[in-house]
Amino acid sequence: MGKETGFSAQFTVRPKYTADAVLPLSEPSDPPIAKTQKIVVIGASTGGTRALNVLLPQFPKDCPPIAIVLHMPEGFTQDFARRLSLNCKIQVREAVQGDKLERGLALVAPGNKHIILRQSGGEYFIDLSDGELVCRQRPSADVLFRSAARFAGPNAIGVIMTGMGDDGARGLLEMHERGAWTIAQNEETCAVYGMPKQAVALGGVDKVLPLDQIALGVMAKA
């Protein structure tokens, strides 16, 4: 008989919530989405800081509005966005509640906050949420992508980039099913081919591109 050690380890595994925990999927009976300007939504994780430093400087100063989820801790995204903006033709900054999405502007989700798109009068705005972790992440690309699917539909372009896990894969599929154009970074240029791989496997990707061609792929559909 084994000797009792008197030690009992306890581990709590947090549930892995989907985007349903933060934003319900719209019903097929919802009114059709009116045509508006294009918007771009981007999700990235491991390797994403480097990838965004390559991607964003390639956009022209009048490019469509961009909203970005990067898995980065609270307190780091503001400085990251500020430094990135110095190397870009467009303005890059951390998103705040109520921000309007405008041409030539990229908004980065604050660490520990989901960003959700909403449409009003043909324009798009940002809502911040401290709802449940989705895919064990906050911010979550699945939440941003679902809001783009729901409120922008065919007016949106979705990009999923380097990262571990599967955050964003289901949301990109929802965007694809609502008529958005969707792009995944290719395996060869990813630091970790996790999130894009899962998106491709689910069938939600229209185009797979190397990192240095993603901006051109976006602008071709903008």
C-alpha positions as semicolon CSV with decimal commas, in nm:
position;residue;x (nm);y (nm);z (nm)
1;M;0,000;0,000;0,000
2;G;0,132;0,343;-0,093
3;K;0,234;0,578;0,184
4;E;-0,001;0,873;0,252
5;T;0,172;1,202;0,192
6;G;-0,098;1,427;0,334
7;F;-0,076;1,645;0,020
8;S;-0,368;1,695;-0,211
9;A;-0,324;1,914;-0,519
10;Q;-0,632;2,090;-0,647
11;F;-0,651;2,252;-0,988
12;T;-0,932;2,469;-1,119
13;V;-0,977;2,458;-1,495
14;R;-1,173;2,759;-1,616
15;P;-1,445;2,689;-1,873
16;K;-1,363;2,776;-2,232
17;Y;-1,638;3,016;-2,330
18;T;-1,737;3,097;-2,687
19;A;-1,834;3,440;-2,817
20;D;-2,192;3,360;-2,708
21;A;-2,086;3,460;-2,355
22;V;-2,029;3,818;-2,470
23;L;-2,231;3,875;-2,788
24;P;-2,518;3,659;-2,920
25;L;-2,503;3,555;-3,283
26;S;-2,756;3,749;-3,488
27;E;-3,057;3,564;-3,624
28;P;-3,100;3,493;-3,997
29;S;-3,422;3,696;-3,981
30;D;-3,235;4,016;-3,884
31;P;-3,271;4,304;-4,133
32;P;-3,016;4,294;-4,417
33;I;-2,704;4,504;-4,364
34;A;-2,699;4,826;-4,564
35;K;-2,392;4,892;-4,779
36;T;-2,136;5,109;-4,599
37;Q;-1,764;5,172;-4,627
38;K;-1,540;4,869;-4,584
39;I;-1,389;4,798;-4,243
40;V;-1,096;4,570;-4,158
41;V;-1,075;4,352;-3,846
42;I;-0,753;4,174;-3,748
43;G;-0,678;3,908;-3,487
44;A;-0,328;3,803;-3,376
45;S;-0,151;3,643;-3,081
46;T;0,197;3,491;-3,043
47;G;0,425;3,668;-3,290
48;G;0,159;3,930;-3,350
49;T;0,362;4,232;-3,240
50;R;0,624;4,165;-3,506
51;A;0,360;4,076;-3,765
52;L;0,168;4,400;-3,708
53;N;0,494;4,595;-3,734
54;V;0,529;4,448;-4,084
55;L;0,163;4,470;-4,186
56;L;0,037;4,810;-4,073
57;P;0,313;5,027;-4,229
58;Q;0,206;4,889;-4,569
59;F;-0,140;5,047;-4,553
60;P;-0,193;5,381;-4,732
61;K;-0,300;5,679;-4,524
62;D;-0,658;5,666;-4,661
63;C;-0,710;5,293;-4,601
64;P;-1,038;5,165;-4,454
65;P;-1,081;5,175;-4,074
66;I;-0,905;4,893;-3,889
67;A;-0,986;4,728;-3,554
68;I;-0,728;4,495;-3,401
69;V;-0,728;4,230;-3,131
70;L;-0,380;4,138;-3,010
71;H;-0,336;3,906;-2,712
72;M;-0,131;4,145;-2,500
73;P;-0,152;4,210;-2,123
74;E;-0,327;4,510;-1,977
75;G;-0,105;4,816;-1,962
76;F;0,105;4,733;-2,268
77;T;-0,125;4,802;-2,562
78;Q;-0,123;5,182;-2,536
79;D;0,256;5,209;-2,567
80;F;0,266;4,939;-2,834
81;A;0,011;5,126;-3,045
82;R;0,193;5,457;-2,997
83;R;0,526;5,312;-3,108
84;L;0,368;5,135;-3,403
85;S;0,201;5,455;-3,518
86;L;0,541;5,622;-3,557
87;N;0,629;5,379;-3,837
88;C;0,296;5,398;-4,021
89;K;0,126;5,627;-4,271
90;I;-0,195;5,569;-4,076
91;Q;-0,269;5,659;-3,714
92;V;-0,255;5,370;-3,467
93;R;-0,377;5,401;-3,109
94;E;-0,545;5,210;-2,828
95;A;-0,923;5,202;-2,858
96;V;-1,146;5,382;-2,607
97;Q;-1,518;5,344;-2,546
98;G;-1,726;5,505;-2,820
99;D;-1,440;5,549;-3,068
100;K;-1,556;5,605;-3,425
101;L;-1,389;5,394;-3,690
102;E;-1,245;5,629;-3,951
103;R;-1,034;5,595;-4,263
104;G;-0,664;5,599;-4,194
105;L;-0,712;5,490;-3,832
106;A;-0,627;5,157;-3,667
107;L;-0,763;5,092;-3,317
108;V;-0,599;4,829;-3,094
109;A;-0,808;4,660;-2,826
110;P;-0,690;4,751;-2,474
111;G;-0,543;4,462;-2,277
112;N;-0,814;4,284;-2,073
113;K;-1,103;4,440;-2,273
114;H;-1,305;4,291;-2,557
115;I;-1,380;4,527;-2,846
116;I;-1,716;4,503;-3,019
117;L;-1,819;4,684;-3,336
118;R;-2,158;4,850;-3,353
119;Q;-2,317;5,031;-3,643
120;S;-2,512;5,356;-3,622
121;G;-2,629;5,561;-3,916
122;G;-2,396;5,395;-4,163
123;E;-2,091;5,445;-3,939
124;Y;-1,908;5,209;-3,704
125;F;-1,816;5,261;-3,341
126;I;-1,629;5,069;-3,072
127;D;-1,777;4,930;-2,752
128;L;-1,547;4,792;-2,483
129;S;-1,651;4,498;-2,268
130;D;-1,506;4,320;-1,965
131;G;-1,727;4,016;-2,027
132;E;-1,614;3,655;-1,986
133;L;-1,287;3,536;-2,134
134;V;-1,357;3,384;-2,476
135;C;-1,123;3,106;-2,590
136;R;-0,961;3,194;-2,254
137;Q;-0,870;3,537;-2,393
138;R;-0,975;3,896;-2,328
139;P;-0,963;4,060;-2,575
140;S;-1,081;3,783;-2,805
141;A;-1,065;3,783;-3,184
142;D;-1,380;3,568;-3,187
143;V;-1,575;3,850;-3,019
144;L;-1,447;4,116;-3,259
145;F;-1,505;3,893;-3,562
146;R;-1,856;3,800;-3,450
147;S;-1,947;4,167;-3,414
148;A;-1,809;4,230;-3,764
149;A;-2,017;3,941;-3,898
150;R;-2,327;4,068;-3,722
151;F;-2,305;4,441;-3,788
152;A;-2,089;4,470;-4,102
153;G;-2,137;4,144;-4,291
154;P;-2,018;4,187;-4,652
155;N;-1,879;4,532;-4,568
156;A;-1,604;4,369;-4,357
157;I;-1,264;4,220;-4,435
158;G;-1,126;3,979;-4,175
159;V;-0,760;3,888;-4,121
160;I;-0,635;3,615;-3,887
161;M;-0,263;3,610;-3,816
162;T;0,005;3,425;-3,626
163;G;-0,094;3,288;-3,287
164;M;-0,132;2,987;-3,063
165;G;-0,471;2,822;-3,015
166;D;-0,793;2,876;-3,205
167;D;-0,920;3,220;-3,104
168;G;-1,071;3,390;-3,408
169;A;-1,122;3,077;-3,617
170;R;-1,496;3,043;-3,549
171;G;-1,551;3,416;-3,573
172;L;-1,378;3,431;-3,911
173;L;-1,603;3,150;-4,033
174;E;-1,907;3,352;-3,922
175;M;-1,774;3,652;-4,114
176;H;-1,718;3,435;-4,422
177;E;-2,072;3,301;-4,398
178;R;-2,210;3,656;-4,381
179;G;-2,031;3,758;-4,700
180;A;-1,709;3,913;-4,565
181;W;-1,375;3,861;-4,741
182;T;-1,139;3,665;-4,516
183;I;-0,761;3,624;-4,518
184;A;-0,526;3,399;-4,319
185;Q;-0,151;3,443;-4,280
186;N;0,037;3,150;-4,432
187;E;0,227;2,894;-4,229
188;E;0,570;2,993;-4,358
189;T;0,550;3,349;-4,222
190;C;0,376;3,270;-3,893
191;A;0,570;3,250;-3,567
192;V;0,302;3,001;-3,455
193;Y;0,065;2,854;-3,713
194;G;-0,223;2,790;-3,474
195;M;-0,503;3,042;-3,519
196;P;-0,474;3,060;-3,902
197;K;-0,448;2,682;-3,927
198;Q;-0,773;2,637;-3,734
199;A;-0,949;2,901;-3,944
200;V;-0,843;2,727;-4,265
201;A;-0,953;2,388;-4,126
202;L;-1,301;2,526;-4,049
203;G;-1,341;2,653;-4,405
204;G;-1,370;3,020;-4,315
205;V;-1,076;3,152;-4,520
206;D;-1,103;3,293;-4,873
207;K;-0,732;3,359;-4,923
208;V;-0,408;3,244;-4,759
209;L;-0,126;3,496;-4,799
210;P;0,229;3,554;-4,675
211;L;0,266;3,838;-4,427
212;D;0,413;4,082;-4,676
213;Q;0,116;4,041;-4,912
214;I;-0,173;4,073;-4,666
215;A;-0,208;4,451;-4,694
216;L;-0,228;4,423;-5,074
217;G;-0,488;4,148;-5,034
218;V;-0,696;4,371;-4,806
219;M;-0,672;4,678;-5,028
220;A;-0,772;4,476;-5,337
221;K;-1,113;4,418;-5,171
222;A;-1,145;4,755;-4,993
